[in-house]
Amino acid sequence: MTRERAHSAWKSAEAIKTISDRVIGIGPFGIGLDGLLTWVPVAGTVYSVGGALFLLAEALRAGAKPMTLMRMAAYLVVDSGSSAVPVLGSAVDFFWQGHLMAATALQKDIEDRHGAPADVPLKKRARKKAGSKFAH
C-alpha cells in the first residue's frame, strides 16, 4: 500500500468523523449528521450504513490490519444496527459516535504504519507525538 493512498484514506476518515459526529462540538461531545438523521425514518439508516461502508472501504484500500477492521466493524455495527430498535435505538445512535470511533481507529492504524499526513496539524492527529506539550 502506498503512503499517499493511506494518507488519502486518513483524510477521508477525518471528513467522515467530522460530518457524522462533530459538526457541532460541545466539549467531548459532538453532534453531526448521523445523530440528527437518526430521527428521520430511513434517512438515518441510509446515512449511517453508507458512512460505515465508506469507512470500511477506505480501511481496505489503506491496507488496515485485520484487528483494526474488526474494531471498526464492531463500532459501526452498534452505530448502524441500533437504529433497528424504535426510539431507544435512535437515542443510542444519537449519542454513540461510531463513525468517529471507527475513523479514529483507522487513522491510528495508518499513523502506526505510515505516519500522519505531513499537512495535518498535531492537534488533529489520532496519535500525538510522545513528549509533545500537546500529548495530553
C-alpha positions in Angstrom: 0.0 0.0 0.0 1.4 3.4 -0.9 1.8 6.1 1.7 -0.1 8.5 -0.5 -3.2 6.2 -0.6 -3.0 5.6 3.1 -2.9 9.4 3.8 -5.8 9.9 1.4 -7.8 7.4 3.5 -6.7 9.2 6.7 -8.1 12.5 5.3 -11.4 10.8 4.2 -11.8 9.3 7.7 -11.3 12.8 9.1 -14.0 14.2 6.9 -16.5 11.4 7.8 -15.9 11.7 11.5 -16.4 15.5 11.4 -19.6 15.3 9.2 -21.1 12.4 11.0 -20.3 13.1 14.7 -18.7 16.5 15.2 -20.4 19.2 13.1 -21.3 20.8 16.5 -18.7 20.1 19.2 -19.6 20.7 22.9 -16.5 19.6 24.9 -16.0 15.9 24.5 -19.5 15.5 22.9 -20.5 16.3 19.4 -23.5 16.1 17.1 -23.4 15.5 13.4 -25.5 14.3 10.6 -25.5 10.7 11.9 -27.1 11.8 15.2 -29.5 14.2 13.6 -30.7 12.0 10.8 -31.3 9.1 13.1 -34.6 10.7 14.0 -35.7 10.7 10.3 -37.0 7.3 9.3 -35.0 5.5 6.6 -32.7 8.6 6.0 -30.8 7.9 9.2 -30.2 4.3 8.5 -29.2 5.0 4.9 -26.7 7.6 6.0 -25.3 5.5 8.9 -24.8 2.4 6.7 -23.4 4.4 3.8 -20.9 6.1 6.1 -20.0 2.8 7.6 -19.4 1.2 4.2 -17.4 4.1 3.0 -15.1 3.9 6.1 -14.6 0.2 5.8 -13.8 0.6 2.0 -11.2 3.2 2.9 -9.7 0.9 5.5 -9.5 -1.9 3.0 -7.9 0.4 0.4 -5.4 1.6 3.0 -4.5 -1.9 3.9 -5.6 -1.7 7.5 -4.7 -4.5 9.9 -7.4 -7.2 10.4 -7.7 -6.2 14.1 -8.4 -2.6 13.1 -11.0 -3.8 10.6 -12.7 -5.9 13.2 -12.7 -3.0 15.7 -14.1 -0.6 13.1 -16.8 -3.1 12.2 -17.9 -3.5 15.8 -18.2 0.2 16.3 -20.1 0.6 13.1 -22.5 -2.4 13.7 -23.5 -0.8 17.0 -23.9 2.6 15.3 -25.9 1.4 12.3 -27.7 -1.5 14.0 -29.1 0.5 16.9 -31.5 2.2 14.5 -33.4 -1.1 14.2 -34.8 -0.6 17.7 -37.6 2.1 17.7 -37.0 5.2 19.7 -34.4 3.7 22.1 -32.2 2.8 19.1 -32.4 6.3 17.8 -31.3 7.7 21.2 -28.4 5.3 21.3 -27.4 6.3 17.7 -27.7 10.0 18.6 -25.1 9.6 21.4 -23.0 6.7 20.1 -20.2 8.2 17.9 -19.5 5.0 15.9 -18.3 6.8 12.8 -15.9 8.9 14.9 -14.5 5.9 16.8 -14.1 3.8 13.6 -12.5 6.7 11.7 -10.1 7.3 14.7 -9.2 3.6 14.7 -8.3 3.7 11.0 -6.3 6.9 11.5 -4.3 5.3 14.3 -3.6 2.3 12.1 -2.4 4.5 9.3 -0.3 6.6 11.6 1.4 3.5 13.0 2.3 2.2 9.6 2.9 5.4 7.5 2.9 8.3 9.9 0.3 11.1 9.8 -0.1 13.2 6.7 2.5 16.0 6.8 -0.1 18.7 6.3 -2.2 17.6 9.3 -1.7 19.7 12.5 -0.6 17.8 15.6 -4.0 18.5 17.4 -5.9 16.7 14.6 -3.7 13.6 14.6 -5.0 10.4 16.2 -1.7 9.7 17.8 0.1 12.5 19.5 3.9 12.5 19.5 5.4 11.4 22.8 6.9 14.2 24.8 4.9 16.9 23.0 3.3 19.6 25.1 0.0 18.7 23.2 0.1 15.0 24.0 -2.3 15.2 26.9 
